[in-house]
Amino acid sequence: MTTKTKTMILVLLAMLISAMIISACGPKEPEVDIDAQKTGFAQTADVQASMTAEARPTATETPEPSPTFTSTPEQSPTPEVTATEAGTATSTAAASGADVAAWRANDPPDNTVFAPGEEFTVTWTIENVGTSTWTKDYYIEFTSGEQMGAEEQVFLPYAVPPGTNVQISVDFVAPDTTGEKRSDWKLFNANDVSFYDFYIIIEVSESGDSEPDAPTATAEPTPTATTAP
C-alpha cells in the first residue's frame, strides 16, 4: 500500500469519527407522550362542552292550564199534558189548583121549544165546589155547536166564594132551521184555563110552543171537571 493511499484512508477515518462525535453531541429529538396528548384532548373537549352549555339558553317548562269545569244549569221539567174526556188538552201544572164547578140548573130547561128567530135568555146556575174564590175575571165561552147569536165570551157578574152559586145569563136567538139545537160552553179561570163544560139544548119548531110537552127537572150534564190554579 502506498503512502498516498494510507493518507487517504486516515483522512476518511478522521472524517467519519468527527461526524460520529458531532452526531453524539447534538440535541435529542423529544419523545411524544401519547397519554398526555389524550388527556389534553379530553380536557379541551370538556371545556368546549361547558362553554356551549353556558351559551345555550335554558329551556323553561310551560305549565299546562288546568281544565275549567262549567256546571250545566238544571232545567225545569215541562209539565205533562193530559187529555180530558171532552178532547181538550189541559196542562197538568195548570190543573193543579182548586177550581172545581158543578152544574145545578138552567132556565129555561133543556128541550124547551122556540120558534125560528125567537129571542130567549138562558140562565145557568153553577156552584163553586172547589176551594178557590172565582173572581169577576172568570168567564164562560162558547166552544161548539150552535152559537145562536150569543156573545162568544161572558164574564161572571160577581165574585163566587167556595160553596156558593153563580147565575150566568146569556141572550140567544133561535136558528131559522127547525130541530134540536145544542150550544156547548166552558168555564174559564182568570188564567184562561178551562175547568168545566156545560151546555143548553132547545127545540126549534114552527109551532112556536115555548114550553116543553112535559116539563121536568133538567138532568145534570156529564162534563169532565178539571181543576186549575
C-alpha positions in Angstrom: 0.0 0.0 0.0 1.4 3.3 -1.0 1.8 6.3 1.3 -0.8 8.2 -0.6 -3.4 5.5 -0.2 -2.7 5.3 3.6 -3.1 9.0 3.9 -6.5 9.0 2.2 -7.7 6.2 4.4 -6.7 8.1 7.5 -8.4 11.2 6.3 -11.7 9.3 5.7 -11.5 7.7 9.1 -10.9 11.0 10.8 -13.9 12.5 9.0 -16.1 9.6 10.0 -15.0 9.8 13.6 -15.7 13.6 13.6 -19.1 13.0 12.1 -20.0 10.5 14.8 -18.8 12.8 17.6 -20.8 15.7 16.2 -23.9 13.5 16.0 -23.5 12.3 19.6 -23.2 15.8 20.9 -26.3 17.3 19.1 -29.8 17.9 20.7 -32.0 14.9 21.1 -35.5 14.7 19.4 -38.2 14.9 22.2 -40.3 11.8 22.6 -44.1 12.2 22.2 -46.2 11.3 25.3 -49.4 9.7 23.8 -51.2 9.5 27.2 -50.6 13.2 27.8 -52.0 14.0 24.4 -55.2 12.1 25.1 -55.7 13.8 28.4 -55.2 17.2 26.8 -57.8 16.4 24.1 -60.3 15.2 26.7 -59.9 18.4 28.8 -60.2 20.5 25.7 -63.5 18.7 24.8 -64.9 19.2 28.3 -64.1 22.9 28.2 -65.8 23.3 24.8 -68.9 21.4 26.0 -69.1 23.5 29.1 -68.9 26.7 27.1 -71.5 25.5 24.7 -73.9 24.6 27.6 -73.4 28.1 29.1 -74.1 29.8 25.8 -77.3 27.8 25.2 -80.5 29.3 26.8 -82.1 27.2 29.4 -85.5 25.7 28.4 -88.3 26.6 30.7 -91.2 24.1 31.0 -94.5 25.8 30.4 -97.2 24.6 32.8 -100.3 23.1 31.2 -103.5 25.1 32.0 -105.8 23.5 34.5 -109.2 22.4 32.9 -112.1 24.6 33.9 -115.4 22.8 34.5 -118.7 24.7 33.9 -121.8 23.3 35.6 -124.9 22.9 33.4 -127.9 24.6 34.9 -130.7 22.3 35.8 -133.8 22.6 33.5 -137.2 22.7 34.9 -139.3 19.7 33.6 -142.0 20.6 31.1 -145.5 20.0 32.5 -147.2 16.9 31.2 -150.3 17.4 29.1 -153.4 15.4 30.0 -156.3 15.0 27.6 -159.7 15.4 29.1 -162.7 13.3 28.0 -164.0 16.3 26.1 -160.9 16.2 23.9 -159.4 19.4 25.4 -155.7 19.2 26.4 -155.2 20.7 29.8 -151.7 21.3 31.3 -151.1 19.2 34.5 -149.4 22.2 36.1 -152.3 24.5 35.2 -154.8 22.0 36.5 -153.2 21.5 39.9 -155.2 24.3 41.6 -158.6 24.2 43.3 -161.1 25.4 40.7 -164.0 22.9 40.7 -167.5 23.5 39.5 -170.9 21.7 39.5 -174.0 22.4 37.4 -177.1 23.0 39.4 -179.8 24.2 36.9 -180.5 26.1 33.7 -183.6 28.2 32.9 -185.3 27.6 30.6 -184.8 23.8 31.0 -183.4 21.7 28.2 -185.7 20.8 25.3 -187.7 24.0 25.6 -189.4 24.7 22.2 -188.8 28.1 20.4 -190.0 29.4 17.1 -187.4 30.1 14.4 -185.8 33.5 15.1 -187.3 33.8 18.5 -185.2 35.6 21.2 -184.7 34.0 24.6 -182.3 34.1 27.5 -180.7 31.2 29.3 -179.5 31.5 32.9 -177.2 28.8 34.2 -176.8 28.2 37.9 -173.3 26.8 38.6 -171.9 26.1 42.1 -168.3 26.6 43.3 -167.4 23.3 44.9 -163.7 23.9 45.0 -161.5 25.8 47.4 -160.7 28.9 45.3 -162.8 32.1 45.0 -163.9 32.8 41.5 -163.4 36.4 40.7 -165.0 38.6 38.1 -162.1 37.8 35.8 -163.6 34.3 35.4 -165.8 33.8 32.3 -167.7 31.4 30.2 -167.0 31.0 26.5 -168.9 29.4 23.6 -166.9 26.4 22.3 -169.0 24.3 19.8 -172.5 23.6 18.5 -175.0 26.3 17.8 -173.9 29.8 19.0 -177.4 31.2 18.1 -176.4 34.8 18.1 -174.9 34.7 21.6 -171.8 36.6 22.7 -168.7 34.4 22.4 -167.5 35.3 25.9 -169.4 36.4 29.1 -167.7 37.3 32.4 -169.0 36.3 35.8 -171.3 39.1 37.2 -169.8 38.9 40.7 -167.2 37.0 42.8 -168.1 33.5 43.9 -166.6 32.1 47.1 -166.4 28.3 47.7 -169.7 26.8 48.5 -171.8 29.4 46.7 -173.6 29.6 43.4 -173.4 32.0 40.4 -176.1 32.7 37.9 -174.8 33.5 34.4 -177.3 34.7 31.8 -176.7 34.6 28.0 -179.0 36.0 25.3 -179.8 33.8 22.3 -181.8 33.8 19.1 -183.3 30.6 17.9 -182.0 29.5 14.4 -184.2 29.6 11.4 -183.9 25.9 10.8 -186.1 23.6 12.9 -185.0 20.7 15.0 -182.8 20.1 18.1 -180.1 22.7 18.7 -177.3 22.4 21.2 -174.8 25.1 22.4 -171.7 24.0 24.3 -169.8 26.3 26.7 -166.8 26.2 29.0 -166.0 27.9 32.3 -162.5 29.5 32.5 -160.5 30.9 35.4 -158.5 34.2 35.4 -155.5 32.4 33.9 -157.6 31.4 30.8 -157.6 27.7 31.8 -160.9 25.9 31.3 -162.1 23.7 34.1 -165.8 22.9 33.5 -168.0 22.1 30.5 -171.8 22.6 30.2 -174.5 23.2 27.6 -178.1 24.1 26.6 -180.4 22.1 24.3 -183.5 23.6 22.7 -186.1 22.6 20.1 -186.9 24.9 17.2 -190.4 24.3 15.8 -192.7 26.2 13.5 -195.4 25.8 16.1 -193.6 28.2 18.4 -194.6 26.4 21.5 -192.3 27.9 24.1 -192.9 25.2 26.8 -191.8 21.6 26.5 -194.5 18.9 26.3 -193.8 17.5 29.8 -191.8 19.9 31.9 -189.4 18.0 34.2 -186.3 18.8 36.1 -183.4 19.2 33.7 -180.9 16.3 34.1 -177.4 17.3 35.1 -175.0 17.1 32.1 -171.9 14.9 32.4 -169.0 17.2 31.6 -165.4 16.4 32.6 -164.5 18.7 35.5 -160.8 19.6 35.9 -159.0 21.7 38.5 -156.9 24.8 37.8 -155.0 27.3 39.8 
